[in-house]
Amino acid sequence: DTFVTFEGGMNAGVEPYLIPKTELANATNVTVRGGFASTRPANRIITLNFQNNADIQNAVLNGNFQASCYYKPDSGLECLMAAIGGRLFQFQISGTTATVTEVTIPGDPNPAGISQAWLWQAEKWVIWNDGINLPVFFDGTTTRRSVGNVASGGFPDVIQAPVAIA
């Protein structure tokens, strides 16, 4: 009996004899990206470059961490994004240094005390939602807040259910 690839990943929740040959029953410090099992990359120590901005440095190092995500724009450099203390930050990594830039909407941060938020990428956008305020969108260059429900194409922003006529 042999294996070829593990594109199904790891499935420790099922008895090993029941899983397909494309899944691992258990793995520690292993990645299966690309299908083949290999040792997980080592953690690296990254120096943060705050570009001599004490406000950003204080916000990142002392703020309440809320969420983060990896961002791969349509064009430009990939980066990490983080919501910290109600503000949005971009971490551009080059070698062992990350340049930290604040991309919060000027004068429109989210609440600093919220303990959890969500950041994810959809198409070219990073979407930041804290579950209370309207979401924030970042496209790699510009950050803007949603305007909420807006009627488009002449349709009302509230659709009412049809009424049955007897």
N, C-alpha and C positions, 0 to 999 in steps of 0.2 A: 504494500500500500504506500502511496506517495502523495505529495501535495504539490501544487504548482504556485498558486497565489492565494492571498487571504483578503480579497477585495470586500468580503463581508464583514471584516473587522473581528472584534472579540465578542463572544456571547457567553458570558459566565452564568447566565440565568437559566441555562438549559443543560441537561445531562450531556456530557461530552459525546456519547455515542449517538445522540439525536441531532447533532448539528451537522450542516453540510461541510464538505471538505474545503470550502472556500472561507470558512470561519475558524477562528482560534477558540478553544474552550477557555483559556486563561492566558494572560500575558502581563508581564511587569516590565516597565521601562522599555516598551517596544512600540514602534509605530508601524502601521501597515499602509502608509500613503504610497500610492502607486501600486498597491497590491502585494508587494513583497514585505515580509517581516524584517525589520532592521532595528538596531539600537536607537532609542530616542536621542535626539541631539542634546548635548550638554547645555546646562543653563550658562548664560554669560552675564558678567557684571557690566552694566551699561552706565556710563557717566552722563548725567543730565546737564545739558547746556541751556541755561536760562537766559542767555544773551544779556547778562548784566541787568536783568529786570527783577528787582527784589520782590515786587508784588506778585509776579507769576511764581517765583520760587517759593514764597511763603504759602501761596494758595495750593500749590501742588504738594509740597512737603507736609503741610499742616492741615489741609482741608479734609473734609469727609469724603472718602472714596465712594462713588455711587455706581459706576459702570465703566466698562471699556469694551473695545472691539478692534479687530484688525480691519483696515480699509485699503482696498485696491481700486483706485480710481480708473476711469476709462483711459486717461493719459496722465502721466506724471508719476511721482514716486509713491510707493506703498508706505503706509505708516500705521501707527497705533493711535487710537482716539480714546480719550477718557473724560468722563464727567466726574468732576471733583468739586465739592462744595458749591454746587449749582452753576459751575462754569465748565465750558468745553475746551479741551486742550488737545493739540496735535503733537505727536512725538515722531519726528523724522529721524530714523536710525541710519547711521552711516558708520560702519565698522563697530567701534565700541563706544560711540557717542550718540546721544539722542538730543536733537535740538527741539526744545519745547516752545510751542507757539500757542497763545490763547486765541481761540476762534469763536468765543462767546459773542452773541449779538450785543453790541455796545448799548449799555443801559437796560438790557433785558435778560438778566440771568434767571435761571430757575432757582427755587428755594435751596439754600445751602444745607438745611437740616434734614432733608429727605434721605432716608437710609438706603433706598434702592431705586435704581432707574434702569432703563434698558437702552442699549446702543446696538444697532445692527445695520448691515449694509443691504440695500435693495437697489439694484441697478447701480447708477452712479452716486447714489445718495447714502450718507450716514444719517440714520434717523435716531433722534434722542427723545425718549419719552419718559416722563417721571410719574405718569398715572394721574396727575392732577392738572397740569398746564397743557396747552396745545403743544404738539410735538415741534421739534426743531429739526431742520434739514440742513446738511452741509454737503456741498458738491465738490469739495477739494479746494475751492476758492472762496465761495460765499456761504455765509450762514444766514438762514432766515427762518422765521417762525411760521407755522401754518396759520392761515386765516380762518380755519374752521370750515364748516359746511357752507359751500358757496354754490348757488344755482348756476348751471352751465347749459348752454344751448336753449335757454328759455324755459327750462324745466324748473318746477318749484324745488326748494331744498328739502321739503318734507313730502314724501309720497304717502297718500292716504289709501287705505285698502278700499276696493270697490264695494259699493253697497248693493246688496241683493234686493231686487224689486219683486214683490209677490204679485 
